[in-house]
């Protein structure tokens, strides 16, 4: 649904100002390529933080819930 909305907005931009629409069409892949390393770094940092959290929670998970009578 998001892709269809972006397509319709681009078509509207093409009707209103075609040079800007063509510029957006050319620059979109370049912006994606520039943002790709930051997305990969974010994924790696998220994985490292998940690993650290899992290591801190491991003793509690090993002990398990305690049943109190």
Buried (B, 14 or more C-beta within 10 A) or exposed (E): EEEEEEEEEBEEBBEEEEEEBEEBEEEEEEEEEEEEEEEEEEEEEEEEEEEEEEEEEEEEEEEEEEEEE
